[in-house]
């Protein structure tokens, strides 16, 4: 199975969407924002429920790199957004 650009782009987006609320939750927890931490943990669980079963069906370095790149972007963007929401 060859890695297609569309599949890699989709995995990149999924990685970003999965990790964005994780980094946001970390910021909210560290700032004592209980409501926001609770909402983001809910988002993490829902996204994980849908993502976990199907993301692992893609095997190969291009897919892993695409998902990892998305996760990296999601982490940084989530941290950026959460810090703005938490007002610091």
Secondary structure by P-SEA (a helix, b strand, c coil): ccccaaaaaaaaaaaaaaaaaaaaaaaaaaacaaaaaaaaaaaaaaaaaaccccccccccaaaaaaaaaaaaaaaaaaaaaaaaaacc
